[in-house]
Amino acid sequence: MVVFWQQNHQTCLDWPVQVFSTVPLIPNLTSLVQHDFNVGTFAQFGDPFLSIHFNHRTDFYNASHLRIRQQLDAENFVDPFMLVDGDTAQSHAIWDVTTTDDSYELSGCWSPPVTYPGENFTLWQSHVLIQDFPRQFQLVGSGDIGFEDTIPAERYDPYDPHDPQIPPYTEGHDYATKEGAQNINSATINATFSEVMYTDDPSITHRMLNPPPQWAVALKPRPARMAGLVSPRPNTTYIYEWSFWFRDEPPQPGEVIQLNAQYDWDSPRWPRPGVVGPFPGPTASLALGAGISRGPRVSSSQQCFRRKLGRPGLVMPGRNAVRAGTRDGAAAA
């Protein structure tokens, strides 16, 4: 029986990105933000990698982004946050507000940032499509891209904190479509020996990693179909349908095999993108629950992929490190 690892919930859903707004967070607006965010985290598959928490702060209505950042700093909340504004309902974009730390730098930016009278600090922020924000947050957190990569190159040298950054940053994929989401997200699963197939075909293994793994493993068609996952198509070497296996010997009878498998977009197991629950799986109730806080304060400790302010990049808390090829489905320490 294929068993899904709900690996993202404890690390990200318990530390949501905080959302503030310069306009009232009416239900239609929060629904739009949550819907687009769900699409960007592939929440329809039941294991979104990031969550958000709405904060109703009437004192932030019509306030400048800089004032909101400074007020939260004064409240000892120094983490980055999402900021909704009056254009969000039309643009489907939010602001990723980072820091006013003077030591913050953008690599490749040779000119000092633009300054304005009465502003003693530079606010570092980027304008991002809501669908793209989760991936941007994850990629910056892992160091795959820098914060400056979310601002068009011609617009950050010099960096202008008042630049409307239109159009907002996007990777150019529509994650609400099969084509846009293909190869982006996969499930980590445990399977029995009888449910998997394996190969040492170099046309597959040598295109996965460098150095290449000895073996590649994948689900067989029937268990994959029942689980709503993809099995390699016959006579193809499409590497995204395989998972690497680092042991010298192939999987053995009696073992529990841990591997990654692509979600089958067309499977009836999964609801359409952004649809609000219910979702399969033991922790499915956490998949979409955006918290609504009417209190004035949030905890600075509640942040997944916490950003290390003062320098671009993030410090990631401990996560369930998964290594294919470990016995009994155990995670790497």
N, C-alpha and C positions, 0 to 999 in steps of 0.2 A: 504494500500500500504506500502510495506517495504521500509524504508528510511535508507540509510547508513549514519553513522557518519564518516566524513572525519577527524578523531580526531588527526591524526599524523602530518598533513601538517604544521600547524602554529607553532608547537613546535619543529619539527625536520627538515623539509624541508627548513625552513627559517634560520636554523643555521647548515649548512652542516659541516661535518668533512672535514678538509682541507687535500689535498693530494699533496705531494711533491715527487720528484724523483731524483735519482742519475744518471739516464740515460734519453735520450730524450724521451718525451712522444709522440711517434708517434701514428697515429690513431689506428693501430692494437693493440697496448698496452693499450691505454685508453679504447678501445672497450672491450678488455678482462677483464680489471678491472671492468668496469661498468657492464658488463654482469654478472660476478660472484657476484658483490655487489647487483645487482637487485635480483638475486636468493636468496641471504641471507636475503633480506628485504621483500621477498614475493611480489615484486612490481607488479606481474601480476594481483594481486587482487585490484590494484588501490589505495592502502593506505599504501605505504611503511613507516616504522617507523624511517628511517634514510636516509640521503642523503650525497653525497660527492661533493667536488668542486676541480677540478684539477688546479694546479698552475704551470705554466711553468717558472722555475727558472734555467736558464743556469748556474748560478754561483754555483748551487748545483751538477752539473754533476761531478761524480767521487769523490765527497766530502765524508768524513766520517760522520756517523750518528751523532756523537758527535758534529762535527763542525756545521752541519745543525741545531741541537738543540740550540747550543749556539748563532748562528747567528739569529735565530728566536727570541730567548730570548732578544737579543740586540735590536730587532725591536719591542719589547713589545708584541710579540705573544708568550704566555706562555702555551697555550692549547696543549693537546696531538694532534698528527697528524698521518696520514697514510703515510708511506714511501715506494715507489716503488723502486726496485733495479734491477740489471741486471739479477737476477734469476727469477723474477716474471713471465715472459712469460712462463717459463717451470714449475715452482713450483706452480703457481696460489696462491702465498702467498705474503703478505706484512708485513712490520714492524709497530707495534703500538708503536710509540715513545712517551714516557710519560714525563719524567722530569730528571733533574740533581740535584734536591734538596737534600742536604745532610741529611735532616731529614726523607727522604722517607724510609720506613721500609717494609720488607716482613715478615708477621707473620709466625712463625715456622722456620725462618732462623736464626741459632745461630752463624754463622760465618760471619765475615765482608766480604764485596764484594771483588772480585779480583781487584787489581789495576795495572795500567800500567805506565811505565815511561812517563813523559810529560803530563799525564792526571790528572788534579787536581780534576776532578769531575767524579762521576759514572753516566753513562747513563742508565736509567731504560727503558727497551723496551722488547717487546715480538714479536715473529715471529708467524703469524697467517694466516691460509687459508683465502682467501678473502671472500668466502661464509660464514665463521664462524665469521668474524670480526663484522658484525652488531649485532649479538646475543651476542657476547662477550662484546661489548661495552654497550649494553643494560643491561646485567646481572651484570656487574661490576658497572654500573651506579645506579642500584637499590639496590646494596649491596648483591645480591644473591650469587655472587662469588667475590673473591679478585683478584687483579692483579696477585698475585703469582700463582693463580690456572690456569693461562694460560701458565705457564712454568712448564715442568715436574719436579716433586719434587726432583728427583736426580740431577737436573741441577741448582737449585737455592740456594743450601747450600753447598758451597758458590756460590753466584750469580756472574756470569762472563759476563760483558757487551759485550765481544767480542765473546761469544758463538754463533755459527751459528744457534743453536736451531733447528736442523734437526732431525726428521721431525717437521714441524710447528704444532702449536696447532690446534686441531679440536675437535668438539664434536662427530665426527664420523657419522654424518647424511649427506646424500646427499639431500639438500633441493630442488634440481631440480627434485626430484621424489615424488610421492604421499606418499610412505612409509616414506621417510625422513622428509617430512614436516607435516605429520599427527599430529594433536593435538598441533602444535606449534603456529599457528596463527589463530585468529578468528576475525570476524567483530562485531562491536558494531552497533546495529540497533534500530530503532523505528518501532513498528508494532501495528496494531489495535487489539482490543480484539478478533475479529473474525478470526484473523490470527494465534493465539497462542493456545497452550494447556498447561495444568499445572498439577502437581501431588504433593502429599505429601508422596509418597512411600518412606519409610525410606531406602530401598535398593538403592535408588538414592540420597536422600538428605543427609543421614548420611555419604556418601562417598565423599561429596563435600568439606565441611569445618568443622572446629571444633571451636565453636559449630556449628551444622548444621543449615542451613536455614529452615524455616517452609515449604517453597514451592520451587519447581523447575519449570521453564517455558521453552518452546521451540516453534519453528515455526511448524505449521502444514505442511504436505508434499507438498501441491500445492503451497502456497506462498514461501516456501523454494526453491522449484524447479525453480520457476520463477525468484527468486533473486540470484540463483547460490549458495545456501547455503544448509546445511545439516539439515534434520529433523530426530528425533530419530527413529531408526528402530523398528518395532513391536517386542514385547516380548524380549527386551533387556534392560539392565540397564547400558548402556555405558554412563558414566557421562559426557564425553566431548561433548555429543550431547545435553546437557541440560545447562541452565543458572540458577544460584541461584536467589532466590526472598525472601527478608528479611521481608516483611510485614507479619503481622499475618493473614490477609485475602488474598485469591487469587486475581488475576487480576479481575477487574470489567468491565462490559459493558460501553462503552463510553470512557474508558481510552486509552491513548497512552502508550504502554508498551515498556520499554527499556530493551534490553537483548543482550547477546553475542551469536553468532552462528558460527559454523565452516564453512569455505569455502568448497564448493563441488569441489574438484580437477578435477572431470570429467565433470563439467558443461561446455557447449559451450560458456557460458558468459565470461569465463576467457581465455586469450591467454596463450600460453606456457611460462614457466619460462624464464625470461631474454629477451624475445622478446621486441624490442623497440616500445612501443605504437602503436596505440592509446589505451587508457584505458577508461573504463566507469566511469561516475561520474563527478560532476561539477568541481573538481580540478584535473582531470586526467592529464592535461598537465604538472603538476608538478612532476608526478610520476617518470620520468626517466631523467629529464633534468640535467645532470651533467654539471655544469658551466665550462667554459674554461677561465681562467684568464691569460693574458700575462703580467699583471702588476707585480711589484716587491713586493707588500705588501698585507697582508690580515689583517682583523680585529680580534683582540683577543676576541671580544664579540660574534663572530659567532660560537657558539658551543652548540650542544644539549647534554644533560647529562654532563654538564661541570664538569671536574675533579677538585677536590680540591687538588692542589699540596701540597706536604709536608707530606701527609699521604695517604695511599691507600684509594680509595673510591671516590665517586662523589657527587657533589651537584647538584640536579636536579632543573631546573626552574619550575615554575608553569605549570601544565598540566591540560587538561580537565579531572577532576576526575569524573569517571562514577560510579554511584552506582545503581545497579539493584534494582528495586522496588520503584524508585521515580516516582511521578505522572507527567504526561504530558511530559515524556521524558526529564525532566530537569536534568542537571548535578549537582552533589553535589558541594557545594561551596568549 
